[in-house]
Structure formats: structure tokens, C-alpha cells
Amino acid sequence: MRCGSKCFLVEMKRNGMTETIPVTARSPIGARKVIRNEYAENVEILVVKEEKRK
């Protein structure tokens, strides 16, 4: 974990199904990069939101 990292909820469409996955990154752009590297570049990312702490 890097300094300044936050938890983002990434909603993506994979294999015709919509999934929401938590990702730890510094910015929404970093969260998108993590998803593309992990799940392949042909995944359609719909929404990236910062998870609010309780």
C-alpha cells in the first residue's frame, strides 16, 4: 500500500455481467489501470467511485 492510497469501487462489465470490485489506488485513474492490468484491456469500466469511510 502506498502513501495516500484510497479504496475505490470499480463497476465493470465482464462476460455480459456487471461486477463491482474494491480496488486500492491513489486516484481513479490508478484504479482503472489496476483493473485493466488484472482483468485484460477489453473489460468495459462503467464507474469508478471512492468508497466512503464510515
C-alpha positions as CSV (number, residue, x, y, z in Angstrom):
1,M,0.0,0.0,0.0
2,R,1.3,3.4,-1.0
3,C,1.1,6.7,0.9
4,G,-2.2,8.5,0.0
5,S,-4.0,5.4,-1.3
6,K,-7.7,5.1,-1.0
7,C,-10.3,2.4,-1.7
8,F,-12.3,2.7,-4.9
9,L,-15.3,0.7,-6.0
10,V,-15.0,-0.1,-9.7
11,E,-18.1,-1.1,-11.6
12,M,-17.3,-3.0,-14.7
13,K,-18.9,-5.2,-17.4
14,R,-17.2,-8.5,-18.0
15,N,-18.6,-11.5,-19.8
16,G,-22.0,-9.7,-20.1
17,M,-22.4,-9.3,-16.4
18,T,-21.9,-6.2,-14.2
19,E,-19.5,-6.6,-11.3
20,T,-18.4,-4.2,-8.5
21,I,-14.8,-4.8,-7.2
22,P,-13.0,-2.9,-4.5
23,V,-9.5,-1.6,-5.6
24,T,-6.8,0.2,-3.6
25,A,-5.2,3.0,-5.5
26,R,-4.2,6.7,-5.2
27,S,-6.6,8.0,-7.8
28,P,-9.5,6.9,-10.0
29,I,-7.0,6.7,-13.0
30,G,-4.8,4.3,-10.9
31,A,-7.8,2.1,-10.1
32,R,-8.6,1.9,-13.8
33,K,-5.0,0.9,-14.6
34,V,-5.2,-1.9,-11.9
35,I,-8.4,-3.3,-13.4
36,R,-7.0,-3.3,-16.9
37,N,-3.8,-5.0,-15.9
38,E,-5.6,-7.6,-13.8
39,Y,-8.6,-8.4,-16.0
40,A,-7.4,-7.6,-19.5
41,E,-7.8,-4.5,-21.6
42,N,-11.1,-5.5,-23.2
43,V,-13.1,-5.1,-20.0
44,E,-15.6,-2.2,-20.1
45,I,-15.2,0.0,-17.0
46,L,-18.5,1.7,-16.2
47,V,-18.0,3.7,-13.0
48,V,-15.2,4.4,-10.5
49,K,-16.3,5.8,-7.2
50,E,-14.4,6.5,-4.0
51,E,-15.6,4.3,-1.1
52,K,-16.7,6.5,1.8
53,R,-15.4,5.5,5.2
54,K,-17.9,5.0,8.0
